[in-house]
Structure formats: structure tokens, C-alpha cells
Amino acid sequence: MAKSESKKVGGSVWTIVVAGGSGRRFGSLKQFAELGGRRVVDLSLEVANRCSDGVVLVVPAEDAQRENGVAGGPTRTASVRHGLAAVPADATVILVHDAARPFASDHLYESVVDAVARGADGAVPGLPVTDTVKTIEVVEASSIGSSASGAIPKVVNTPDRATMVAVQTPQAFRADVLRRAYLTDIDGTDDASLVESIGGTVVVVPGEADNRKITHPEDLEWAREFLRARGSDE
């Protein structure tokens, strides 16, 4: 697939797999957790290698030599910046994928790269938001007449969920645009937000329900059950 994708973009396609997290929310390094006889990061690397001309793996500094990867930074943005520095200067399209999403498909990689090949600065997979979402601000309880003490979240408004999507990775970008976005000091929760901040055009392609991010221990249990069910169907 990498060769066909490279032809579409007129150059090489590289992927940065981000596995530099400290595991604070999960309780351990989830990227190295066992999943179906392999590790979470191994599954993510497998599809990235199939779908790219080259892959840069970003891991915690103490694991970089062992994993043949690049040392991450204190934040996700810093880790991607470190990985970006290791991508060859002549790359045409760069994807960024969170290792904690081990079930991204080849088709999803193809979809975001195709969108960039058609002229977008970036492309992200997105799923419709099904829950009602509230915008909040934290205020002092006394300011709204509450008998509670301290600060509490107050609803500001209810956005129209039809205008919202829940975004996943891999996210794909024109290499020059992504590099320029990472010259800023913004610390974004995803790469598209940095590209948006410099005026880049980011489009959305259909995401995948199975491309679930492993954030909490129960997510890992879901992933193991998902693999077992998938194996029984084959």
C-alpha cells in the first residue's frame, strides 16, 4: 500500500507513532501492555509499517534504545516534535498516530492520506458525537447563589452536536504544513489543532468505532475481548 499512497502524494509517506506517555491515567505504561500475545505498540507499528514508506516510533527516553525509537518529551506535543525531527526532510505527507489506538485499519490510513492528496492541509478521522455535550466554566458557588462552598462547574451553553465530531488518529498532513505548525509554542491535544492555529485547512474523514483509544484499564480489557471475538470470527 505504501507505494500506491506515495504515488498519490507525489513523494514519500511517513508515520510518527507516539508511544511516549508516562501512563499516569492508566497506572502503567499502556503502550507496552500485552494484547493478544503482542504489545499494544507492536499492533500499532504493524499497520503503520504496512501503510508508510517509513515509521518513527516515539517512546519514553529510558526505552528509546531498547525500542529503536526516539525519546519523547514531557508532553504529547513535545514528543511529536521530537519524532518530527527524525522524519526525512523530503517526506511529502506525515501521519501522526497514537500507539494507544492499536486497531486503526489500513483503510483509515488510506482515507486520511487520500484527503491530503486531494488538496487538504490535513485530514482527521471523526465519529459523530452521540452524547449531549455541555460547555462549562468554573465559578465560585456563591456567585450563583449556591449553598455549596468553593468552585463548581457551571453550564455555559449546549453546542449543537450535529456540528461536532469525536476525532481519532491517524491524522495526516502535508509535511511542510505540519513542520510549520510545530514551530509554534502551542501545546495542543492533537496535531490538527496546531495546523488549525496557523490557518491550515483540516478535513474530516469517517472514523472507525473499533479504533478505540486505550486510556483506562477497562479499555485494555475491551481490546482483549475484541481480539478474541475477531479471532473467533475468522
Secondary structure, DSSP 8 states (H G I E B T S, - for coil): -HHHHHHHHTSEEEEEEE-----TTTSS-GGGSEETTEEHHHHHHHHHHHH-SEEEEEE-GGGHHHHT-EE--SSHHHHHHHHHHTS-TTEEEEEEEETT-TT--HHHHHHHHHHHHTT-SEEEEEEE--S---EEEEEEGGGGT-SS-SEEEEEEE---GGG-EEE-S-EEEEHHHHHHHTTS----SSHHHHHHHTT--EEEEE--TT-----SHHHHHHHHHHHHHHHHH-
